[in-house]
């Protein structure tokens, strides 16, 4: 099994050392580089070709949000997980729109950080319940009607099956869960996700989820059938 190539970005050398010690002990993860600022990220990505970047959201020169936005234009952009000590709505939404695959709080238990790296490397987003609630609040917030109309216009490019997969992604389901719920193979789910990303010009599943929330699709849950009473 090929190891997950991981790049660590944090301005605190003690944090980087701790993360390197923690993640470097996993057999399926290889630390391929470290950086102290977001300004170094693009050059490092070009040189070491990481699969995943674990990056601090706050850094003195170029922060994690800006660095993530700069990576968005790359066809082979790695998955980005942002390290943070807080969940601010504007920061979360900006990062997700920029293509971040998720967030990990700095006080998250080590095993969960390792699991987060594995999950995003496998194509699954890492969103805490707090972030999910913020997405729901965002969808119901100001200018929701305009946002919903625009999002649904974009989603109209999908066929019915792709739309079902997009809705499932918006509900935070993993590929195996989507496969079981829609009675298809995991490989077929991955194919549909890839097609959704290509048709909508999105970078990852988190952006599919955000668009689905904007469109109000995750609320379209299956209703019980009428029993005639």
NORQUIHU-V288392 format. One record per residue. N is the residue number from 1. RES is the residue in three letters. SS is DSSP state (hx for helix, st for strand, lp for the rest). PHI is phi in degrees with one decimal (999 if undefined). D_FIRST is the distance of its C-alpha to the first C-alpha in Angstrom with 2 decimals. Layout:
n = <N & N>
res = <RES & RES>
ss = <SS & SS>
phi = <PHI & PHI>
d_first = <D_FIRST & D_FIRST>
This chain:
n = <1 & 2 & 3 & 4 & 5 & 6 & 7 & 8 & 9 & 10 & 11 & 12 & 13 & 14 & 15 & 16 & 17 & 18 & 19 & 20 & 21 & 22 & 23 & 24 & 25 & 26 & 27 & 28 & 29 & 30 & 31 & 32 & 33 & 34 & 35 & 36 & 37 & 38 & 39 & 40 & 41 & 42 & 43 & 44 & 45 & 46 & 47 & 48 & 49 & 50 & 51 & 52 & 53 & 54 & 55 & 56 & 57 & 58 & 59 & 60 & 61 & 62 & 63 & 64 & 65 & 66 & 67 & 68 & 69 & 70 & 71 & 72 & 73 & 74 & 75 & 76 & 77 & 78 & 79 & 80 & 81 & 82 & 83 & 84 & 85 & 86 & 87 & 88 & 89 & 90 & 91 & 92 & 93 & 94 & 95 & 96 & 97 & 98 & 99 & 100 & 101 & 102 & 103 & 104 & 105 & 106 & 107 & 108 & 109 & 110 & 111 & 112 & 113 & 114 & 115 & 116 & 117 & 118 & 119 & 120 & 121 & 122 & 123 & 124 & 125 & 126 & 127 & 128 & 129 & 130 & 131 & 132 & 133 & 134 & 135 & 136 & 137 & 138 & 139 & 140 & 141 & 142 & 143 & 144 & 145 & 146 & 147 & 148 & 149 & 150 & 151 & 152 & 153 & 154 & 155 & 156 & 157 & 158 & 159 & 160 & 161 & 162 & 163 & 164 & 165 & 166 & 167 & 168 & 169 & 170 & 171 & 172 & 173 & 174 & 175 & 176 & 177 & 178 & 179 & 180 & 181 & 182 & 183 & 184 & 185 & 186 & 187 & 188 & 189 & 190 & 191 & 192 & 193 & 194 & 195 & 196 & 197 & 198 & 199 & 200 & 201 & 202 & 203 & 204 & 205 & 206 & 207 & 208 & 209 & 210 & 211 & 212 & 213 & 214 & 215 & 216 & 217 & 218 & 219 & 220 & 221 & 222 & 223 & 224 & 225 & 226 & 227 & 228 & 229>
res = <UNK & UNK & UNK & UNK & UNK & UNK & UNK & UNK & UNK & UNK & UNK & UNK & UNK & UNK & UNK & UNK & UNK & UNK & UNK & UNK & UNK & UNK & UNK & UNK & UNK & UNK & UNK & UNK & UNK & UNK & UNK & UNK & UNK & UNK & UNK & UNK & UNK & UNK & UNK & UNK & UNK & UNK & UNK & UNK & UNK & UNK & UNK & UNK & UNK & UNK & UNK & UNK & UNK & UNK & UNK & UNK & UNK & UNK & UNK & UNK & UNK & UNK & UNK & UNK & UNK & UNK & UNK & UNK & UNK & UNK & UNK & UNK & UNK & UNK & UNK & UNK & UNK & UNK & UNK & UNK & UNK & UNK & UNK & UNK & UNK & UNK & UNK & UNK & UNK & UNK & UNK & UNK & UNK & UNK & UNK & UNK & UNK & UNK & UNK & UNK & UNK & UNK & UNK & UNK & UNK & UNK & UNK & UNK & UNK & UNK & UNK & UNK & UNK & UNK & UNK & UNK & UNK & UNK & UNK & UNK & UNK & UNK & UNK & UNK & UNK & UNK & UNK & UNK & UNK & UNK & UNK & UNK & UNK & UNK & UNK & UNK & UNK & UNK & UNK & UNK & UNK & UNK & UNK & UNK & UNK & UNK & UNK & UNK & UNK & UNK & UNK & UNK & UNK & UNK & UNK & UNK & UNK & UNK & UNK & UNK & UNK & UNK & UNK & UNK & UNK & UNK & UNK & UNK & UNK & UNK & UNK & UNK & UNK & UNK & UNK & UNK & UNK & UNK & UNK & UNK & UNK & UNK & UNK & UNK & UNK & UNK & UNK & UNK & UNK & UNK & UNK & UNK & UNK & UNK & UNK & UNK & UNK & UNK & UNK & UNK & UNK & UNK & UNK & UNK & UNK & UNK & UNK & UNK & UNK & UNK & UNK & UNK & UNK & UNK & UNK & UNK & UNK & UNK & UNK & UNK & UNK & UNK & UNK & UNK & UNK & UNK & UNK & UNK & UNK>
ss = <lp & lp & lp & st & st & st & st & st & st & lp & lp & lp & hx & hx & hx & hx & hx & hx & hx & hx & hx & hx & hx & hx & lp & lp & lp & lp & st & st & st & st & st & st & st & lp & lp & hx & hx & hx & hx & hx & hx & hx & hx & hx & hx & hx & lp & lp & lp & st & st & st & st & st & lp & lp & lp & lp & lp & lp & lp & hx & hx & hx & hx & hx & hx & hx & hx & lp & lp & lp & lp & lp & lp & lp & st & st & st & st & st & st & lp & lp & lp & lp & hx & hx & hx & hx & hx & hx & hx & hx & hx & hx & lp & lp & lp & st & st & st & st & lp & lp & lp & lp & hx & hx & hx & hx & hx & hx & hx & hx & hx & hx & hx & hx & lp & lp & lp & lp & st & lp & lp & hx & hx & hx & hx & hx & hx & hx & hx & hx & hx & hx & lp & lp & lp & lp & hx & hx & hx & hx & hx & hx & hx & hx & hx & hx & hx & hx & lp & lp & lp & lp & hx & hx & hx & hx & hx & hx & hx & hx & hx & hx & hx & lp & lp & lp & lp & hx & hx & hx & hx & hx & hx & hx & hx & lp & lp & lp & hx & hx & hx & hx & hx & hx & hx & hx & hx & hx & hx & hx & hx & hx & hx & lp & lp & lp & lp & hx & hx & hx & hx & hx & hx & hx & hx & hx & hx & hx & lp & hx & hx & hx & lp & lp & lp & lp & lp & lp & lp & lp & lp & lp>
phi = <999 & -71.4 & -70.6 & -76.3 & -85.5 & -119.7 & -110.1 & -103.9 & -133.4 & -160.7 & -76.9 & -94.5 & -62.4 & -69.4 & -65.7 & -61.4 & -63.0 & -64.7 & -65.3 & -62.5 & -63.7 & -68.7 & -81.3 & -67.8 & -79.9 & -81.5 & -63.9 & -100.1 & -127.0 & -120.4 & -77.0 & -102.0 & 178.3 & -137.9 & -142.1 & -101.5 & -158.8 & -62.7 & -65.0 & -88.9 & -65.2 & -58.9 & -66.0 & -67.3 & -60.5 & -63.5 & -85.2 & -104.9 & 50.8 & -74.4 & -85.7 & -137.4 & -115.7 & -104.6 & -134.2 & -65.3 & -79.7 & -115.3 & -141.7 & -66.9 & -95.0 & -115.6 & -78.3 & -64.4 & -66.1 & -64.1 & -61.7 & -64.9 & -62.1 & -67.5 & -77.5 & -58.8 & -75.7 & -78.3 & -66.3 & -109.5 & -60.0 & -73.1 & -72.7 & -119.5 & -115.3 & -94.2 & -92.2 & -149.4 & -107.2 & -153.0 & -126.7 & -95.5 & -51.2 & -65.8 & -67.3 & -59.9 & -66.8 & -62.3 & -65.9 & -67.1 & -67.1 & -75.8 & 114.3 & -63.9 & -87.1 & 159.3 & -130.3 & -132.8 & -70.7 & -66.4 & -95.9 & -65.8 & -56.0 & -51.2 & -61.1 & -74.5 & -67.5 & -59.6 & -63.4 & -62.4 & -62.0 & -64.2 & -65.2 & -69.4 & -63.8 & -87.3 & 100.0 & -98.3 & -74.9 & -120.0 & -124.8 & -72.5 & -55.4 & -62.1 & -65.5 & -59.7 & -63.3 & -65.1 & -62.4 & -65.5 & -65.2 & -60.8 & -65.6 & -96.5 & -84.1 & -60.7 & 60.2 & -63.2 & -64.0 & -64.5 & -63.3 & -64.3 & -61.0 & -65.1 & -65.4 & -69.1 & -63.8 & -66.6 & -71.0 & -64.6 & -72.6 & -88.8 & -81.9 & -59.9 & -67.7 & -63.9 & -65.0 & -60.2 & -67.1 & -61.5 & -62.7 & -64.6 & -62.7 & -62.8 & -86.8 & 82.1 & -80.4 & -78.4 & -56.8 & -64.4 & -69.4 & -64.2 & -59.3 & -66.5 & -72.5 & -106.3 & 56.2 & -141.8 & -77.4 & -61.4 & -60.9 & -67.8 & -59.7 & -60.3 & -64.2 & -63.6 & -60.7 & -61.7 & -68.2 & -62.0 & -59.2 & -67.0 & -65.1 & -98.5 & 55.1 & -112.6 & -92.8 & -157.1 & -64.9 & -62.8 & -69.8 & -61.8 & -61.5 & -64.2 & -65.2 & -63.8 & -64.0 & -58.3 & -79.5 & 80.0 & -68.9 & -62.5 & -82.9 & -84.2 & -82.1 & -65.2 & -93.0 & -64.2 & -68.3 & -65.8 & -105.0 & 86.5 & -81.7>
d_first = <0.00 & 3.81 & 6.36 & 9.25 & 12.17 & 15.22 & 18.89 & 21.56 & 25.10 & 28.04 & 31.49 & 31.70 & 30.27 & 30.28 & 28.14 & 25.61 & 25.66 & 25.19 & 22.27 & 20.62 & 21.27 & 20.07 & 16.84 & 16.04 & 15.96 & 12.87 & 9.88 & 7.59 & 10.52 & 12.09 & 15.82 & 16.73 & 20.34 & 23.25 & 26.43 & 29.69 & 30.85 & 29.94 & 31.87 & 29.14 & 26.30 & 26.81 & 27.03 & 23.95 & 21.90 & 23.24 & 22.36 & 18.94 & 17.46 & 15.95 & 14.12 & 16.24 & 19.59 & 21.11 & 24.78 & 28.16 & 30.55 & 33.58 & 33.92 & 37.21 & 36.90 & 34.37 & 33.07 & 29.74 & 31.36 & 32.74 & 29.55 & 27.70 & 30.52 & 30.32 & 26.67 & 27.51 & 28.86 & 25.71 & 24.13 & 20.66 & 21.42 & 18.68 & 18.88 & 21.49 & 22.11 & 25.56 & 26.75 & 30.28 & 33.03 & 34.72 & 34.55 & 37.22 & 37.61 & 38.18 & 35.24 & 32.85 & 34.08 & 34.15 & 30.55 & 29.35 & 31.43 & 30.02 & 26.50 & 25.14 & 22.48 & 24.16 & 25.82 & 25.22 & 28.33 & 28.47 & 29.56 & 26.59 & 25.25 & 22.24 & 20.01 & 20.91 & 20.14 & 16.58 & 16.39 & 18.05 & 15.51 & 12.71 & 15.23 & 16.34 & 12.96 & 12.74 & 16.30 & 18.42 & 21.32 & 22.28 & 26.04 & 28.14 & 31.12 & 33.34 & 31.81 & 31.95 & 35.61 & 36.28 & 34.94 & 37.25 & 40.14 & 39.49 & 39.69 & 42.99 & 44.41 & 46.78 & 46.82 & 44.65 & 46.60 & 46.12 & 42.42 & 42.02 & 43.94 & 41.93 & 38.59 & 39.77 & 40.98 & 37.52 & 35.92 & 38.52 & 36.42 & 33.96 & 34.61 & 35.03 & 31.52 & 29.98 & 32.47 & 31.51 & 27.86 & 29.13 & 31.30 & 28.48 & 26.39 & 29.60 & 29.74 & 26.42 & 24.66 & 20.90 & 19.75 & 19.80 & 23.27 & 24.53 & 23.47 & 25.35 & 28.32 & 28.75 & 27.95 & 25.28 & 21.66 & 18.89 & 18.22 & 21.95 & 21.96 & 19.37 & 21.66 & 24.68 & 23.28 & 22.55 & 26.09 & 27.62 & 26.12 & 27.41 & 30.80 & 31.48 & 30.14 & 27.99 & 24.91 & 23.05 & 23.58 & 25.71 & 28.19 & 28.35 & 29.17 & 31.78 & 33.41 & 33.48 & 35.20 & 37.64 & 38.44 & 38.92 & 36.56 & 34.78 & 38.28 & 38.73 & 37.64 & 38.71 & 42.27 & 43.74 & 45.90 & 49.62 & 51.40 & 54.79 & 56.37>
